[in-house]
Amino acid sequence: MSLNEYFREIESLQFQIQFSVVGGLNILQLAMERSQTLLDLRLAIAEDAKLAQKIHERITLLLSKVETETQLSYDESIAAYLFCLFKESPAAAKAASQIILKYGGLWWSVQLAHCVQQQMQTELA
């Protein structure tokens, strides 16, 4: 690649966005790691595996509300539930991330769902 091609690539919108997304997603995950509410929920999931299915169902319910809700997007809530599943029940997280990706239309939830899918593929390899 020539120097001008590097310049064009590095200065492109697509290149810049990928770092904003990764940086933002890392910060989101760090904040979720430290949230006492999410730490407590993760502990509850670890103690009762049936909760993973209930949380998966809650994600599905919230996705059904996204289009009609006028004050909340539920994006961060869905992402938080997915994060907890990913940490405590990877199989449930994989299933939930597939539903989130199929739904689309959200930002953080979709980014985290892509991350979950990528992690699951990496672990299988």
N, C-alpha and C positions, 0 to 999 in steps of 0.2 A: 504494500500500500504506500502511495506517495504521501509526502507531508501534507499536501493539500487535501488528500482524501481523509487523512487522520483529522485534520481541522474540520472538514465537513461532517464527518461522523460524530466527533466529540461535541461539536456545537449544534447538532441536530436536536430537535425537540424530543424525539424518541429516546435518545441517549440521556438527556437531562431528566426526563420523566422517570426512567428506570431507577435512578438514584434517589429521587424524591420519594418514590413509592417504597423502595427498600428501606431508606432511612426512616420514613414515617411509620412503616410497618414494624421496624425494630423498636421504635419508641413506643408504639402502641402495645407491643408484646411486653416490653419492660414495665410499662405502667400496669398492665394486667397481671404480671407476675407479682407486683407489689400490692395490688388491691386486696384489702382484708376480706371484702365481700367475696371476691373470686377465690381467694385462698380457702375460705370457709366452705364455699360450694365445692371446690375440688376435693376437700377432705370428706365432705358428705358423699360425693360420688365414689371416692375410694372405699368408703365404708359400706355403701349400698349400690351395687352394680345396676340395680333396676332404675336408679335415678338417671343414668345415661340415656335410656330410652325415653324417659319423660322429658329430658332436656332436648333431645332430638325432636320430639313432638312439639315442644314449645317453639323451637326454631321454625318448624313448618307452619305453626299457627301465626307467628309474627310475620313470616314471609307473605302469608295471605292477607295481612292487614296493611302492608306497606303502601299499596296503591291508594287505599282509601283514607289513610291517616293524614291529617293536615298539619299537625303540630310536631309529630315525632317521625323520624325516618326509621327508627328501630335498628339502624345499621350497626351502631356500636353495641347495642344489646345483643344482637345476633352474633356479632363478632366475639363478644365476651363469652357467650354460651359455647360457641365453637372452640374457643381457646380452652375452656375448661374441659370439654370433651377430648380435645387433642392431647391434653396433658394427662388425663385420667382414663380415657377409653378410646384409643386410636381407631378401632373399628367403627365405633359410633361417629367419631369425627369424620372419618372418610365418607360414610353414608350421608352425613349432614352436609359436608362440603360439596358433594355431588348435587344435592338439591339446591344449595345456594348458587352454585355455578349455573345450574339449569335456569334458575330464576333470573339471575343477573340483576342489573338495575341499581345495585348498591355499590359502595366503594370499599370500605374497610372489610366488610364481610366477604366480599368477593376476593380481595387481595389475600386475606387470611385463608380462604378456601383453596386458592391456588397454592399457597405455601403448604397447607396440609397435604394436598394431592402430591406435590413435589417431594415432600418428606417421605410420604408413604412409598412412592416409587423408588426413592433412594434406598430406603430400608429393604425393599424387596430385591434390589440389585445385588 
